Amino acid sequence: MKKDNKAVIYWLLTGCFLIFIMVVVGGITRLTHSGLSISNYKLISGTIPPMNETEWQAAFDLYKQYPEYQKLNTHFTLQDFKDIYFWEWLHRVIGRFIGLVFLIPFLYFLIKRQLTKPTIKKCIVLLGLGAFQGFLGWYMVKSGLVDNPDVSHYRLAAHLTTAFITFAYTFWVALDLRYPEKKEVDKAFRNLVRFGLAVLLLQIIYGAFVAGLDAGFIHNHWPMMSEGKFMHQTVYIEQNPLYKNFIEGKSGVQFVHRCLAYVVVLMVVIIWRKSKRFSLTSSQFNGITALLLLVVLQFVLGVFTILLQVPVWLGVAHQVGAFFLLSAMTFVLHRFSR
């Protein structure tokens, strides 16, 4: 039986799709403030939601013991609680399902000897990333159950970024199997794309900071942060020392996120311009074109997300845009790597 066959590629791409769904539901969970509705963690029994009014009331009573209810949601009825419970429950169930989708076929392919040694090593890394992602999810939730009824934006950024990296690596492994041939590469151009990917990941981290701090609800103007003022004139000094404003202050974090958006666009334009000196294969051309179109779309989504003060649907669309942009950047890097 042929190793690293199409079934293995489809399995990996299915994992990519499920991670995408996980990110979308995670974005909805965050934007609907549903992430702290389930305050305990039960790996098996937690898969089944409350099934009757007695169980729902018990879950609601548990929620009442934590800061989010006590400081923000004392007006909540049982129905209000059910609404936010649904998104967090769905997010966790998808996470468990992804674990099964990765683990069970991996064991099957392993037993059937359908994986080469390099692919086995890569898949073990993927399983490790998935387990670490699950841990980070609970570690993030835990930060909102103590005093402050909101999760740490650092932990949120770690959780989201790890999801993006897990997706990118899964996609990379699938691309390795889809395009197994070795090729000569222009190292300078490959390194340029690598730098573009690093800048994009930094921007994704700052996007998570903006989400975690609810920093998208201030400075709702564009191109300036406040009407009639330059961007730097409207950054509020909220933290001491000064540097903390750019990692913990709402105003400073939004400022950095805006600035990085221009840098990401510039990097993609440079990649596109420099690619013109090569004789591109169809996959390279398609990857570069998709990257250029997606960065424009993502920039526009970001502007309207700010102008309209982060409606849920647009906030989710902006997060999805980042996901597709990372996909395109990963694809381009792979197509220009050995």
VOGU-3710 file (C-alpha; in Angstrom, 3 decimals, decimal comma):
1> mkkdnkaviy> 0,000/0,000/0,000  1,368/3,404/-0,984  2,528/5,571/1,912  1,465/9,218/2,350  -1,407/8,649/-0,093  -4,389/10,850/-0,927  -6,330/9,582/2,092  -3,628/11,018/4,368  -3,780/14,381/2,556  -7,590/14,485/2,845
11> wlltgcflif> -7,317/13,644/6,550  -4,928/16,551/7,137  -7,061/18,962/5,105  -10,125/17,852/7,079  -8,184/18,775/10,208  -7,461/22,194/8,684  -11,161/22,723/7,965  -12,159/21,732/11,499  -9,586/24,095/13,011  -11,090/26,825/10,810
21> imvvvggitr> -14,564/26,052/12,199  -13,079/26,054/15,709  -11,608/29,513/15,166  -14,911/30,864/13,814  -16,888/29,508/16,776  -14,164/30,761/19,123  -14,548/34,240/17,641  -18,311/34,154/18,137  -17,790/32,884/21,692  -15,497/35,796/22,458
31> lthsglsisn> -17,615/38,490/20,804  -20,815/37,288/22,513  -18,983/37,196/25,871  -19,805/33,511/26,274  -16,365/32,201/27,195  -16,826/32,130/30,970  -20,243/30,487/31,010  -18,829/27,026/31,802  -16,580/27,329/34,833  -15,595/23,661/35,236
41> yklisgtipp> -13,796/21,233/32,953  -14,975/17,663/32,453  -13,333/15,914/29,518  -15,976/13,208/28,969  -19,168/14,204/30,783  -18,683/17,841/29,740  -19,496/16,786/26,184  -23,165/16,434/27,132  -24,950/19,732/27,919  -27,605/20,015/30,654
51> mnetewqaaf> -30,566/17,889/29,572  -33,360/19,112/31,855  -34,351/22,153/33,906  -32,771/20,768/37,080  -29,393/20,357/35,375  -29,684/23,802/33,757  -30,429/25,391/37,099  -27,429/23,643/38,671  -25,170/24,928/35,877  -26,607/28,430/36,297
61> dlykqypeyq> -26,074/28,297/40,080  -22,438/27,356/39,477  -22,052/30,303/37,076  -23,427/32,618/39,782  -20,453/31,782/42,015  -17,967/33,514/39,716  -17,073/37,174/39,016  -18,713/37,503/35,594  -22,174/36,980/37,058  -21,479/38,801/40,318
71> klnthftlqd> -19,953/41,918/38,709  -21,499/42,100/35,236  -24,472/39,810/34,723  -26,585/39,865/37,889  -29,550/40,720/35,641  -29,211/37,404/33,756  -32,150/35,046/33,580  -31,789/31,312/33,005  -32,536/31,878/29,298  -29,759/34,486/29,060
81> fkdiyfwewl> -27,393/31,944/30,581  -28,487/29,253/28,123  -27,669/31,575/25,214  -24,050/32,146/26,257  -23,630/28,544/27,453  -24,367/27,253/23,953  -21,389/28,928/22,241  -18,844/27,912/24,873  -20,206/24,350/24,928  -20,050/24,146/21,119
91> hrvigrfigl> -16,505/25,513/21,120  -15,368/22,846/23,590  -17,171/20,005/21,801  -15,553/20,937/18,478  -12,185/20,907/20,245  -12,791/17,369/21,507  -14,021/16,288/18,074  -10,868/17,656/16,427  -8,799/15,620/18,879  -10,607/12,441/17,822
101> vflipflyfl> -10,363/13,290/14,117  -6,605/13,676/14,471  -5,903/10,759/16,805  -8,068/7,914/15,440  -7,048/8,193/11,748  -3,430/8,717/12,821  -3,490/5,393/14,684  -5,206/3,743/11,718  -2,637/5,032/9,227  0,120/4,036/11,640
111> ikrqltkpti> -1,166/0,462/11,974  -1,683/0,183/8,209  1,849/1,533/7,599  0,570/4,305/5,352  2,822/7,003/6,804  6,494/7,592/6,123  8,802/8,255/9,081  9,035/12,023/8,385  5,235/12,265/8,255  4,902/10,304/11,495
121> kkcivllglg> 7,226/12,755/13,236  5,258/15,721/11,881  1,956/14,177/12,983  3,286/13,645/16,507  4,143/17,358/16,581  0,582/18,102/15,430  -0,898/15,963/18,220  1,315/17,790/20,714  0,171/21,168/19,396  -3,464/20,061/19,663
131> afqgflgwym> -3,051/18,921/23,268  -1,234/22,142/24,141  -4,033/24,142/22,518  -6,594/22,396/24,715  -4,539/23,178/27,816  -4,231/26,838/26,797  -8,004/27,043/26,378  -8,628/26,041/29,978  -5,678/28,118/31,216  -7,267/31,123/29,504
141> vksglvdnpd> -10,723/30,510/30,988  -9,206/30,054/34,437  -7,862/33,632/34,370  -11,425/34,986/34,250  -12,706/32,992/37,218  -10,747/34,656/40,011  -11,235/38,422/40,501  -11,536/40,061/37,096  -14,568/38,886/35,052  -12,567/38,736/31,852
151> vshyrlaahl> -9,806/36,498/30,578  -6,188/37,604/30,389  -5,537/39,085/26,948  -2,087/37,459/27,052  -3,643/34,017/27,524  -6,260/34,748/24,870  -3,474/35,702/22,445  -1,560/32,517/23,276  -4,705/30,408/22,747  -5,644/32,042/19,435
161> ttafitfayt> -2,113/32,185/18,053  -1,515/28,521/18,860  -4,706/27,660/16,956  -3,443/29,596/13,935  0,001/27,983/14,154  -1,528/24,515/14,513  -3,583/25,152/11,399  -0,606/26,521/9,450  1,559/23,541/10,390  -1,192/21,052/9,501
171> fwvaldlryp> -1,624/22,802/6,159  2,150/22,725/5,622  2,315/18,964/6,242  -0,535/18,427/3,756  1,296/20,591/1,206  4,462/18,534/1,732  2,502/15,462/0,663  0,670/17,238/-2,157  3,886/18,683/-3,619  6,612/16,143/-2,765
181> ekkevdkafr> 9,113/17,220/-5,431  12,304/19,044/-4,421  13,154/22,294/-6,175  15,725/25,049/-6,261  14,739/28,143/-4,326  15,722/31,781/-4,228  16,769/32,085/-0,592  16,460/35,874/-0,486  12,851/35,751/-1,683  12,018/32,811/0,598
191> nlvrfglavl> 13,405/34,759/3,562  11,324/37,771/2,526  8,181/35,627/2,667  9,319/34,206/6,019  9,632/37,739/7,357  6,170/38,534/5,988  4,792/35,499/7,807  6,464/36,611/11,062  4,949/40,104/10,746  1,533/38,572/10,028
201> llqiiygafv> 1,766/36,369/13,137  2,684/39,423/15,205  -0,367/41,190/13,792  -2,542/38,187/14,711  -1,190/38,375/18,268  -2,090/42,059/18,429  -5,509/41,276/16,995  -5,986/38,932/19,963  -4,801/41,710/22,303  -7,430/44,029/20,797
211> agldagfihn> -10,104/41,361/21,292  -9,007/40,518/24,826  -8,938/44,155/25,936  -12,104/45,133/24,003  -9,887/47,747/22,404  -11,918/47,849/19,216  -14,656/49,871/20,906  -12,570/53,035/21,180  -11,075/55,240/18,454  -13,778/54,373/15,944
221> hwpmmsegkf> -12,507/56,605/13,148  -10,345/56,024/10,089  -7,756/56,834/8,805  -7,140/58,804/12,016  -7,891/57,231/15,381  -9,962/60,250/16,420  -11,604/62,768/14,168  -9,326/65,600/13,081  -6,211/64,305/14,869  -3,162/62,346/13,784
231> mhqtvyieqn> -2,935/58,770/15,002  -0,171/59,353/17,546  -1,978/62,361/19,054  -4,911/60,252/20,200  -3,110/57,443/22,048  -4,167/57,630/25,683  -1,513/57,179/28,343  -3,146/54,561/30,559  -0,192/52,641/31,970  3,163/53,245/33,616
241> plyknfiegk> 5,854/52,682/32,513  5,145/53,990/29,014  5,819/50,724/27,138  2,918/49,019/28,936  0,504/51,218/26,991  1,417/49,262/23,867  0,832/45,803/25,354  -1,816/46,434/28,032  -3,491/49,767/27,220  -6,569/49,685/24,997
251> sgvqfvhrcl> -5,576/52,799/23,107  -1,938/51,839/22,629  -2,764/48,270/21,583  -5,219/49,483/18,945  -2,567/51,948/17,718  -0,016/49,135/17,255  -2,614/46,917/15,558  -3,426/49,697/13,093  0,243/50,378/12,358  0,991/46,687/11,840
261> ayvvvlmvvi> -1,902/46,494/9,363  -0,070/48,951/7,098  3,162/46,975/7,534  1,429/43,706/6,565  -0,054/45,330/3,444  3,350/46,764/2,534  5,049/43,380/2,999  2,521/41,654/0,745  2,907/44,328/-1,947  6,703/43,918/-1,796
271> iwrkskrfsl> 6,359/40,119/-2,068  4,039/40,558/-5,050  6,352/43,027/-6,808  9,485/40,951/-6,225  7,780/37,771/-7,420  7,436/39,314/-10,881  11,094/38,680/-11,628  10,557/34,911/-11,445  9,088/32,552/-13,976  6,226/31,427/-11,752
281> tssqfngita> 4,517/28,066/-11,765  0,716/28,140/-11,739  0,600/27,295/-8,023  3,077/30,079/-7,180  1,173/32,611/-9,290  -2,167/31,602/-7,751  -0,705/31,805/-4,243  0,741/35,298/-4,783  -2,519/36,522/-6,371  -4,611/35,125/-3,512
291> llllvvlqfv> -2,252/36,721/-0,980  -2,616/40,144/-2,607  -6,401/39,953/-2,846  -6,824/38,652/0,682  -4,655/41,325/2,288  -6,774/44,016/0,608  -9,980/42,324/1,765  -8,638/41,917/5,302  -7,584/45,568/5,476  -11,054/46,703/4,353
301> lgvftillqv> -12,717/44,380/6,884  -10,516/45,840/9,621  -11,468/49,404/8,710  -15,200/48,663/8,722  -14,902/46,659/11,957  -13,508/49,786/13,617  -15,927/52,243/11,973  -18,994/50,171/12,896  -17,724/49,513/16,459  -17,206/45,765/16,151
311> pvwlgvahqv> -20,564/44,145/15,379  -20,324/40,405/16,046  -20,661/39,343/12,397  -17,986/41,773/11,236  -15,615/40,900/14,079  -15,922/37,227/13,131  -15,443/38,074/9,431  -12,263/39,981/10,293  -10,931/36,993/12,245  -11,811/34,681/9,356
321> gaffllsamt> -9,986/37,070/7,023  -6,851/36,715/9,137  -7,214/32,942/8,910  -7,386/32,960/5,115  -4,550/35,463/4,882  -2,364/33,174/6,999  -3,376/30,267/4,745  -2,255/32,174/1,652  1,023/33,270/3,252  1,739/29,685/4,344
331> fvlhrfsr> 0,977/28,400/0,850  3,236/31,013/-0,781  6,085/30,237/1,613  5,731/26,525/0,888  5,705/27,076/-2,869  8,938/29,098/-2,632  10,660/26,712/-0,215  12,658/23,630/-1,060
//
